[in-house]
Amino acid sequence: MKYLLILLFVSATFLPAHGQQLLHGWNKTYFCYVDIKSNNAFVYTMGRYLDKAGSAPSIISIDTLQQQADGSYTGSKSRITREENEWYLVNTTRKNRQLKLDSVIMPEVAHTQLNHAWYLGRYFAMSTQLNKTFPLHHHSFREGFSSWEALPAATKVMDHEQFPAWADSRLKAISDSISGVQDKYTRVTDYLIKNIREIDYAALKDSFALLPAVYAGESEYYSKVLNTMLVSKPVYFLQLAEDFPQHKDLIFFSAVSNKQARSSMENVTGHDDTKKAFLKAVKNDKRFTYTSIGLATLSAGVLAACLAALIK
């Protein structure tokens, strides 16, 4: 037992010097984690995400450093040196500012912060790519905050070197799932727009029901089809409002700002009550727009008068 304890002690003191070491350093404006290995090192410059959906750590940059013959490490933005048994980080882009590095006492906290920052950064990038791929759909980056919170506690404290592969696999599954749904909506939308003049109403209605009945800020498939229909087949527009009374307000709202709304209704026969209700909604929308502009102009005028009075 005596020899075992000695062996464990020697191993514990040997590994930090020749294996992996996780350090951190900070001052009033700068915080970083430094992961030192046998042949290289990584400097994680940390920041924060601040949003109404939440606050979380972020990784501003990652600098990869290579070990030099003298035992120091050099990268594109920084250098790590060891003096009198202490590690120092030198920022070569900021007038060689030197920062003393200390050992991380609670590695689970460091792993969690690095993993949290990595996950959100990749989630935000995924959201951006999804919105580029599917411009009629809006996937909010803010869902990344709740997605992180839903992860198991054991996963959050996973070693930060192992976590990226796990996170990328999970985010790919999320992206693939969303893409599968949006692909379907895109195909339905393209089909309806391409065939809007020839398609039978019953077939149009069945296909239209497959699209998400939501406002354009969340998804624009619904509104794009409705606006195309209003111009090319206005009678179908009115029929849909009648056949989907639970979505009537949404259907009207999706097209009230269309500049061709009034002229499209002129040649429609029948559906008098629905047509009248829609034209009233168009009128109210214009009135609201003019009122909003007027109030904004008035507010600006009042503000300018108050500033002028204060200057005098």
Disulfide bonds with the S-S distance in Angstrom:
none
